[in-house]
């Protein structure tokens, strides 16, 4: 049967069986566990016109499609979805490790409470300068693939260590420390 969310509600403690369709109405918020989210996706359709939050996500998320999710909260280390279009709007890393195992563009995703980021060999990740700085200062950034950043303006307080190529999109003031510099720059 179809379920409609017409009020702000946290369903994480509710056991739901025989999943059908889930609709989150405009201006309303629903919070689900990853297991509940998966069940709704496999048992029907998910229609989100409001805010959909998914919690307790961890492990290999590469085959998941979180495009209808506003906020994804990690409960353990996680491998991100294998496509940019499968990403949520926001990832609350909750201090857990994130792995990029497929080439992906994270520039449109807000990442909070970050800890460690690993980019696997042969993969390309696109991040903003502030995202790279947050991983470098909040944890560890391990780049075994390719990490590209496009930026301009005042980068004096940014830590771009680990970046493969920094593409300058306009006039730029570089980071203040040699250790904060990328491996290569393209002053296009």
C-alpha positions in Angstrom: 0.0 0.0 0.0 1.1 3.6 -0.5 2.3 5.7 2.4 2.2 9.5 2.3 4.2 11.6 4.7 2.3 14.8 5.5 4.1 15.8 8.7 7.7 15.8 9.9 8.3 12.2 11.0 11.1 9.9 12.0 10.4 6.4 10.9 13.7 4.9 11.9 12.3 3.1 14.9 9.2 1.8 13.1 9.1 -1.7 11.6 7.5 -1.4 8.2 6.6 -4.5 6.2 5.0 -5.1 2.7 6.6 -1.9 1.4 4.8 -0.1 -1.4 5.2 3.5 -2.5 6.4 6.3 -0.3 5.6 9.9 -0.9 7.1 12.8 1.1 4.9 15.9 0.6 6.2 19.4 0.0 7.5 21.1 3.2 7.5 17.8 5.2 10.5 15.7 6.4 10.8 11.9 6.6 13.8 10.1 8.2 14.4 6.5 7.3 17.2 3.9 7.9 19.1 2.7 5.0 17.3 -0.6 5.2 13.9 1.1 5.1 15.0 3.2 2.1 16.2 0.1 0.3 12.9 -1.6 0.9 10.9 1.3 -0.4 13.1 1.5 -3.5 12.8 -2.2 -4.2 9.2 -2.6 -3.2 7.7 0.4 -5.0 8.5 4.0 -5.8 9.9 6.8 -3.7 8.6 10.3 -4.5 10.2 13.1 -2.6 8.7 16.6 -2.8 9.9 17.5 0.7 13.0 16.4 2.6 14.1 12.8 2.8 16.9 11.9 5.3 18.5 8.5 5.4 20.5 7.3 8.4 22.6 4.3 9.4 24.4 4.1 6.0 27.7 2.3 5.8 29.6 -0.3 3.7 29.5 -0.6 0.0 27.0 2.0 -1.3 28.2 1.9 -4.8 25.1 0.4 -6.3 22.7 2.7 -4.4 20.8 5.6 -5.9 20.4 8.4 -3.4 19.3 11.1 -5.9 15.9 11.5 -4.1 17.7 11.9 -0.7 18.4 15.3 0.8 20.7 14.1 3.6 22.6 10.8 4.1 24.2 10.1 7.5 27.0 7.6 7.7 27.1 5.1 10.7 30.4 3.5 9.5 32.9 3.7 6.7 31.3 3.8 3.3 32.1 3.5 -0.4 30.2 6.2 -2.3 27.7 5.5 -5.1 29.2 4.8 -8.5 27.7 7.9 -10.2 27.4 11.6 -9.6 23.7 11.5 -10.4 23.3 8.9 -7.6 24.6 11.2 -4.8 22.4 12.9 -2.2 22.4 16.6 -1.6 24.3 16.3 1.7 26.5 13.6 3.3 27.0 13.8 7.1 30.1 11.7 7.3 29.7 11.6 11.1 33.5 11.2 11.4 33.5 8.0 9.3 35.8 7.2 6.4 34.6 7.8 2.8 36.0 5.9 -0.2 35.7 6.9 -3.9 35.8 3.6 -5.9 34.3 5.1 -9.1 35.0 8.4 -10.8 32.7 11.0 -9.4 32.0 14.7 -9.1 31.4 15.8 -5.4 31.4 19.5 -6.0 27.6 19.7 -5.8 27.5 17.7 -2.5 27.7 19.3 0.9 29.9 17.1 3.1 29.9 17.7 6.9 31.6 16.1 9.9 34.2 14.6 7.5 37.2 12.5 8.6 39.0 10.5 6.0 38.7 10.4 2.2 40.3 7.8 0.0 40.3 7.9 -3.8 41.0 4.5 -5.2 43.5 3.9 -8.0 42.5 4.7 -11.5 39.5 6.8 -10.3 39.0 10.6 -10.8 37.3 12.7 -8.1 36.3 16.3 -8.5 36.1 18.4 -5.3 36.0 22.0 -4.3 39.0 23.6 -2.6 37.1 23.9 0.7 36.1 20.2 0.6 39.8 19.2 0.1 40.8 21.5 2.9 38.2 20.1 5.2 39.4 16.5 4.6 43.1 17.6 5.0 42.5 19.4 8.2 39.7 17.2 9.7 41.3 13.8 8.9 43.3 12.2 6.1 43.1 12.6 2.4 44.6 9.6 0.5 44.7 10.1 -3.2 45.7 6.9 -5.1 43.8 8.1 -8.2 43.3 11.6 -9.6 41.9 14.5 -7.5 41.0 17.6 -9.5 39.9 21.0 -8.2 38.8 24.1 -10.1 39.0 27.3 -8.1 39.9 31.0 -8.1 40.0 33.9 -5.7 41.7 33.8 -2.3 43.1 30.3 -1.6 45.6 31.5 1.1 43.9 29.5 3.8 43.2 26.4 1.7 45.1 23.1 2.1 45.3 21.6 -1.4 47.9 19.0 -0.6 46.9 15.7 -2.3 45.3 17.5 -5.3 46.5 16.2 -8.6 45.6 19.3 -10.7 44.3 22.7 -9.6 42.6 24.5 -12.5 42.5 28.2 -12.0 39.2 29.6 -13.3 40.1 33.3 -12.7 42.6 35.4 -10.8 43.9 33.5 -7.8 46.0 34.0 -4.7 47.7 30.7 -3.9 47.8 28.9 -0.6 50.3 30.3 1.9 52.4 27.1 2.5 54.3 24.9 0.0 52.8 21.8 1.7 49.3 23.2 0.9 50.0 23.3 -2.8 48.7 20.8 -5.4 50.9 18.6 -7.5 50.1 20.5 -10.7 48.4 23.8 -11.7 46.6 24.7 -14.9 46.3 28.5 -15.2 43.8 28.2 -18.0 
